[in-house]
Amino acid sequence: MPSAFPLNRFALALLLAPLAAGAQLRVQDASVLAGTCVNCHGPEGRSTGAIPSLRGHTAGYLLQRLRAFRAGQAPDATVMTRLMKGYDDAQIEALAQWFASQEGR
């Protein structure tokens, strides 16, 4: 039975290309990736609960923390160690830049 929304492989590759591993991401593209972060860290990275806010930190600090989570070198980590394994270096850098840029908004 044919799909109601046929999509060839080439078209799918074009849609997913900006998020492909190793691709250079613009900071504004990171807002798509950040969508999953806000579930725990709050809108624009401003937490209203016990989970730390991302907003208000420098990009350098966030980059260091995200890399430490991915490497399993953050003793205070819970689920973040597992989550960060799904991101490549470009995506982690874009996320750090995006959350750091939210302070002035």
Secondary structure, 3 states (H helix, E strand, C coil): CCCCCCCCHHHHHHHHHHHCCCCCCCHHHHHHHHCCCHHHHCHHHCCCCCCCCCCCCCHHHHHHHHHHHHHCCCCCCCCHHHHHCCCCHHHHHHHHHHHHHHHHC
